[in-house]
C-alpha cells in the first residue's frame, strides 16, 4: 500500500471527508472541477478553466454568438469534446495512482457508451 493510498483510506474513514469527496466527485463527473467546486456551466468563458487558475490574461470572446459545445444529457456526463476526454483520462490515471476503485468505473463510463451529444 503506497503512502498516497494509505492517506486516501484514512480520509475515507472520516464521514465528513467522505461526504466532501462524494460532492467533489459528483461535480467532476458532471464536467466541472471538484477541487474548487466549479460546476461545468460556471467555467471561464474565455479559456474554459475553473477557479483554480488565474484568469487575468484570458481572452474573452467578443460575442456569445458561437454555438455552444454539445452538452451530454445522459445520467453520467459523457466526454463530448477532446478536452473532456483528456480531462477524464487524467482523472482515470489519478484514480489508478491512489487506488480509487470506486471512481474508475464511473470515469470509464464517461468515455464509453453511446451518447446523443457525440458527433
MARNU-326334 format. One record per residue: x, y, z of N, C-alpha, C in turn; chain; residue in three letters. Coordinates in nm, 2 decimals, padded with zeros to 4 digits. Layout:
SITE     npx     npy     npz    capx    capy    capz     cpx     cpy     cpz  kette  rest
SITE       X       Y       Z       X       Y       Z       X       Y       Z      A   ALA
...
end
This chain:
SITE     npx     npy     npz    capx    capy    capz     cpx     cpy     cpz  kette  rest
SITE   00.09  -00.12   00.00   00.00   00.00   00.00   00.09   00.12   00.00      A   UNK
SITE   00.07   00.21  -00.10   00.15   00.33  -00.11   00.11   00.44   00.00      A   UNK
SITE   00.19   00.54   00.02   00.16   00.64   00.11   00.03   00.72   00.07      A   UNK
SITE   00.02   00.74  -00.06  -00.10   00.81  -00.11  -00.23   00.73  -00.09      A   UNK
SITE  -00.22   00.60  -00.11  -00.35   00.52  -00.09  -00.38   00.51   00.06      A   UNK
SITE  -00.27   00.50   00.14  -00.29   00.50   00.28  -00.36   00.63   00.33      A   UNK
SITE  -00.32   00.74   00.28  -00.38   00.87   00.32  -00.53   00.87   00.27      A   UNK
SITE  -00.55   00.82   00.15  -00.69   00.82   00.10  -00.78   00.73   00.19      A   UNK
SITE  -00.72   00.61   00.23  -00.80   00.52   00.31  -00.83   00.59   00.45      A   UNK
SITE  -00.74   00.66   00.50  -00.76   00.73   00.63  -00.87   00.84   00.61      A   UNK
SITE  -00.86   00.91   00.50  -00.96   01.02   00.48  -01.10   00.96   00.46      A   UNK
SITE  -01.11   00.85   00.40  -01.24   00.79   00.37  -01.30   00.73   00.50      A   UNK
SITE  -01.22   00.71   00.60  -01.27   00.67   00.73  -01.35   00.78   00.80      A   UNK
SITE  -01.32   00.90   00.77  -01.39   01.02   00.83  -01.52   01.05   00.75      A   UNK
SITE  -01.64   01.05   00.81  -01.76   01.07   00.73  -01.77   01.21   00.67      A   UNK
SITE  -01.71   01.31   00.73  -01.71   01.44   00.66  -01.62   01.44   00.54      A   UNK
SITE  -01.50   01.39   00.55  -01.41   01.38   00.44  -01.48   01.30   00.32      A   UNK
SITE  -01.54   01.19   00.36  -01.61   01.10   00.26  -01.72   01.18   00.19      A   UNK
SITE  -01.80   01.26   00.27  -01.90   01.34   00.21  -01.85   01.44   00.11      A   UNK
SITE  -01.74   01.51   00.16  -01.68   01.61   00.07  -01.62   01.55  -00.06      A   UNK
SITE  -01.56   01.43  -00.04  -01.51   01.36  -00.16  -01.62   01.33  -00.26      A   UNK
SITE  -01.74   01.28  -00.20  -01.85   01.24  -00.29  -01.90   01.37  -00.36      A   UNK
SITE  -01.91   01.48  -00.29  -01.96   01.60  -00.36  -01.86   01.64  -00.47      A   UNK
SITE  -01.73   01.64  -00.44  -01.63   01.68  -00.54  -01.63   01.58  -00.66      A   UNK
SITE  -01.65   01.45  -00.63  -01.66   01.36  -00.74  -01.78   01.38  -00.83      A   UNK
SITE  -01.89   01.41  -00.77  -02.02   01.44  -00.84  -02.00   01.56  -00.93      A   UNK
SITE  -01.93   01.67  -00.89  -01.90   01.78  -00.97  -01.81   01.75  -01.08      A   UNK
SITE  -01.70   01.67  -01.05  -01.60   01.63  -01.15  -01.67   01.54  -01.26      A   UNK
SITE  -01.75   01.45  -01.22  -01.82   01.36  -01.32  -01.92   01.44  -01.40      A   UNK
SITE  -01.96   01.56  -01.36  -02.05   01.64  -01.43  -01.98   01.74  -01.53      A   UNK
SITE  -01.84   01.73  -01.53  -01.77   01.81  -01.62  -01.71   01.93  -01.55      A   UNK
SITE  -01.72   01.95  -01.42  -01.66   02.06  -01.35  -01.53   02.03  -01.29      A   UNK
SITE  -01.50   02.11  -01.19  -01.37   02.09  -01.11  -01.41   02.06  -00.97      A   UNK
SITE  -01.38   01.94  -00.92  -01.41   01.90  -00.78  -01.32   01.97  -00.68      A   UNK
SITE  -01.20   02.02  -00.72  -01.11   02.09  -00.63  -01.16   02.22  -00.58      A   UNK
SITE  -01.22   02.30  -00.67  -01.27   02.43  -00.63  -01.42   02.44  -00.64      A   UNK
SITE  -01.49   02.33  -00.66  -01.63   02.32  -00.67  -01.69   02.41  -00.78      A   UNK
SITE  -01.63   02.42  -00.89  -01.68   02.49  -01.00  -01.76   02.40  -01.09      A   UNK
SITE  -01.88   02.42  -01.11  -01.97   02.34  -01.19  -01.93   02.37  -01.34      A   UNK
SITE  -01.97   02.27  -01.43  -01.94   02.28  -01.57  -01.99   02.41  -01.63      A   UNK
SITE  -02.11   02.46  -01.60  -02.16   02.58  -01.66  -02.11   02.71  -01.60      A   UNK
SITE  -02.02   02.70  -01.50  -01.96   02.81  -01.44  -01.81   02.83  -01.47      A   UNK
SITE  -01.76   02.75  -01.57  -01.62   02.76  -01.61  -01.60   02.89  -01.68      A   UNK
SITE  -01.48   02.94  -01.69  -01.45   03.06  -01.76  -01.49   03.06  -01.90      A   UNK
SITE  -01.55   03.16  -01.95  -01.60   03.17  -02.09  -01.48   03.18  -02.18      A   UNK
SITE  -01.37   03.25  -02.14  -01.25   03.27  -02.23  -01.17   03.15  -02.25      A   UNK
SITE  -01.14   03.07  -02.14  -01.04   02.96  -02.15  -01.10   02.83  -02.11      A   UNK
SITE  -01.23   02.82  -02.06  -01.29   02.70  -02.02  -01.22   02.64  -01.90      A   UNK
SITE  -01.16   02.72  -01.82  -01.09   02.66  -01.70  -01.17   02.71  -01.58      A   UNK
SITE  -01.14   02.64  -01.46  -01.21   02.67  -01.34  -01.14   02.78  -01.26      A   UNK
SITE  -01.19   02.79  -01.13  -01.13   02.90  -01.05  -00.99   02.86  -00.99      A   UNK
SITE  -00.94   02.74  -01.02  -00.81   02.70  -00.97  -00.70   02.78  -01.05      A   UNK
SITE  -00.74   02.84  -01.16  -00.64   02.91  -01.25  -00.66   03.06  -01.24      A   UNK
SITE  -00.55   03.13  -01.27  -00.55   03.28  -01.28  -00.61   03.32  -01.42      A   UNK
SITE  -00.71   03.40  -01.42  -00.78   03.43  -01.54  -00.75   03.58  -01.59      A   UNK
SITE  -00.65   03.64  -01.54  -00.62   03.78  -01.57  -00.59   03.79  -01.72      A   UNK
SITE  -00.53   03.69  -01.78  -00.49   03.70  -01.92  -00.58   03.63  -02.02      A   UNK
SITE  -00.70   03.59  -01.97  -00.80   03.53  -02.06  -00.85   03.62  -02.16      A   UNK
SITE  -00.86   03.57  -02.28  -00.92   03.65  -02.39  -01.06   03.61  -02.40      A   UNK
SITE  -01.15   03.71  -02.37  -01.29   03.69  -02.37  -01.34   03.70  -02.51      A   UNK
SITE  -01.44   03.62  -02.55  -01.50   03.63  -02.68  -01.58   03.76  -02.69      A   UNK
SITE  -01.57   03.82  -02.81  -01.64   03.94  -02.84  -01.79   03.93  -02.82      A   UNK
SITE  -01.85   03.82  -02.87  -01.99   03.80  -02.85  -02.02   03.65  -02.81      A   UNK
SITE  -02.13   03.63  -02.77  -02.17   03.49  -02.73  -02.25   03.43  -02.85      A   UNK
SITE  -02.22   03.47  -02.97  -02.30   03.41  -03.09  -02.24   03.27  -03.13      A   UNK
SITE  -02.13   03.23  -03.07  -02.08   03.10  -03.10  -02.17   02.99  -03.05      A   UNK
SITE  -02.18   02.89  -03.14  -02.26   02.77  -03.10  -02.20   02.71  -02.97      A   UNK
SITE  -02.27   02.68  -02.87  -02.22   02.62  -02.75  -02.18   02.47  -02.78      A   UNK
SITE  -02.08   02.42  -02.71  -02.04   02.29  -02.73  -02.16   02.20  -02.69      A   UNK
SITE  -02.17   02.09  -02.77  -02.28   02.00  -02.73  -02.27   01.95  -02.59      A   UNK
SITE  -02.38   01.95  -02.52  -02.38   01.90  -02.38  -02.45   01.76  -02.37      A   UNK
SITE  -02.39   01.68  -02.30  -02.45   01.55  -02.28  -02.56   01.56  -02.17      A   UNK
SITE  -02.67   01.50  -02.20  -02.78   01.50  -02.11  -02.80   01.36  -02.05      A   UNK
SITE  -02.71   01.27  -02.06  -02.72   01.14  -02.01  -02.70   01.14  -01.85      A   UNK
SITE  -02.74   01.03  -01.79  -02.73   01.02  -01.64  -02.58   01.04  -01.60      A   UNK
SITE  -02.49   00.98  -01.67  -02.34   01.00  -01.65  -02.29   01.09  -01.76      A   UNK
SITE  -02.24   01.21  -01.73  -02.20   01.30  -01.83  -02.08   01.24  -01.91      A   UNK
SITE  -02.11   01.21  -02.04  -02.00   01.16  -02.13  -01.91   01.27  -02.17      A   UNK
SITE  -01.79   01.23  -02.21  -01.69   01.32  -02.27  -01.73   01.35  -02.41      A   UNK
SITE  -01.76   01.47  -02.44  -01.80   01.51  -02.58  -01.69   01.56  -02.66      A   UNK
SITE  -01.61   01.65  -02.60  -01.50   01.71  -02.67  -01.37   01.65  -02.64      A   UNK
SITE  -01.27   01.68  -02.72  -01.14   01.62  -02.69  -01.08   01.67  -02.56      A   UNK
SITE  -01.11   01.79  -02.52  -01.07   01.84  -02.39  -01.13   01.76  -02.28      A   UNK
SITE  -01.26   01.73  -02.29  -01.33   01.64  -02.19  -01.26   01.51  -02.18      A   UNK
SITE  -01.23   01.45  -02.30  -01.17   01.32  -02.30  -01.03   01.32  -02.23      A   UNK
SITE  -00.96   01.43  -02.26  -00.82   01.44  -02.20  -00.83   01.46  -02.05      A   UNK
SITE  -00.93   01.54  -02.00  -00.95   01.56  -01.86  -00.99   01.43  -01.79      A   UNK
SITE  -01.08   01.35  -01.85  -01.12   01.23  -01.79  -01.01   01.13  -01.79      A   UNK
SITE  -00.93   01.12  -01.89  -00.81   01.03  -01.90  -00.72   01.06  -01.79      A   UNK
SITE  -00.69   01.19  -01.76  -00.61   01.23  -01.65  -00.67   01.19  -01.51      A   UNK
SITE  -00.80   01.20  -01.50  -00.87   01.16  -01.38  -00.86   01.01  -01.36      A   UNK
SITE  -00.87   00.94  -01.47  -00.85   00.79  -01.46  -00.71   00.75  -01.41      A   UNK
SITE  -00.61   00.82  -01.47  -00.47   00.79  -01.42  -00.46   00.83  -01.27      A   UNK
SITE  -00.52   00.94  -01.23  -00.51   00.97  -01.09  -00.58   00.87  -01.00      A   UNK
SITE  -00.69   00.83  -01.04  -00.77   00.73  -00.97  -00.69   00.60  -00.95      A   UNK
SITE  -00.62   00.56  -01.06  -00.54   00.44  -01.06  -00.42   00.46  -00.96      A   UNK
SITE  -00.36   00.58  -00.96  -00.25   00.61  -00.87  -00.28   00.60  -00.73      A   UNK
SITE  -00.40   00.65  -00.69  -00.44   00.65  -00.55  -00.52   00.52  -00.51      A   UNK
SITE  -00.54   00.44  -00.61  -00.61   00.31  -00.58  -00.76   00.33  -00.56      A   UNK
SITE  -00.82   00.43  -00.62  -00.96   00.45  -00.60  -01.04   00.36  -00.70      A   UNK
SITE  -01.08   00.25  -00.65  -01.16   00.15  -00.73  -01.30   00.19  -00.75      A   UNK
SITE  -01.36   00.28  -00.68  -01.50   00.32  -00.70  -01.51   00.42  -00.81      A   UNK
SITE  -01.41   00.51  -00.82  -01.42   00.62  -00.92  -01.39   00.57  -01.06      A   UNK
SITE  -01.30   00.46  -01.07  -01.26   00.42  -01.20  -01.37   00.37  -01.30      A   UNK
SITE  -01.47   00.29  -01.25  -01.58   00.26  -01.34  -01.66   00.37  -01.38      A   UNK
SITE  -01.68   00.47  -01.29  -01.76   00.59  -01.33  -01.69   00.67  -01.43      A   UNK
SITE  -01.56   00.69  -01.42  -01.48   00.76  -01.51  -01.47   00.69  -01.65      A   UNK
SITE  -01.46   00.56  -01.65  -01.46   00.48  -01.77  -01.60   00.49  -01.84      A   UNK
SITE  -01.70   00.50  -01.76  -01.84   00.51  -01.82  -01.85   00.65  -01.90      A   UNK
SITE  -01.78   00.75  -01.85  -01.78   00.88  -01.92  -01.72   00.87  -02.06      A   UNK
SITE  -01.62   00.78  -02.07  -01.55   00.77  -02.20  -01.62   00.68  -02.30      A   UNK
SITE  -01.70   00.59  -02.25  -01.76   00.48  -02.33  -01.91   00.49  -02.34      A   UNK
SITE  -01.96   00.41  -02.42  -02.11   00.40  -02.43  -02.17   00.50  -02.53      A   UNK
SITE  -02.28   00.48  -02.58  -02.34   00.57  -02.67  -02.39   00.70  -02.61      A   UNK
SITE  -02.38   00.81  -02.68  -02.42   00.94  -02.63  -02.48   01.02  -02.74      A   UNK
SITE  -02.60   01.08  -02.73  -02.65   01.16  -02.84  -02.58   01.29  -02.87      A   UNK
SITE  -02.50   01.34  -02.77  -02.43   01.46  -02.79  -02.30   01.44  -02.87      A   UNK
SITE  -02.25   01.32  -02.88  -02.13   01.30  -02.96  -02.17   01.30  -03.11      A   UNK
SITE  -02.08   01.36  -03.19  -02.10   01.37  -03.33  -01.99   01.30  -03.41      A   UNK
end
